[in-house]
Amino acid sequence: MPDDNRREKPEVLSPEEARQGRWGWQVLMVLVVGLLLAMGVWWGVEIYGENIAPTPEAEVGNPSTTPAPAPSQPAPATPPAN
């Protein structure tokens, strides 16, 4: 049984017609607007992060602001063990 599809010649397309999609100014605008939005969000997060960051004085365990412990009473001298 012969295959009828082999007799047909393939359709010849120009390079412009063969493209699946075109790059145009619309695609460029979507990319630029997306980049600008991402930069704006990043900037907002940076500002928010700086505003909620604790000051160095308020950080727990900062030795420069931790008061020194009060000197305790010296322990009574114990005699050496024999």
PEHU-V935015 format. One record per pair of residues at least 12 apart in sequence whose C-alpha atoms are under 10 Angstrom apart, sorted by sequence separation. I is the first residue (numbers start at 1). J is the second residue. D is the distance in Angstrom with one decimal. If there is no record, write none. Layout:
i: {I I}
j: {J J}
d: {D D}
This chain:
none
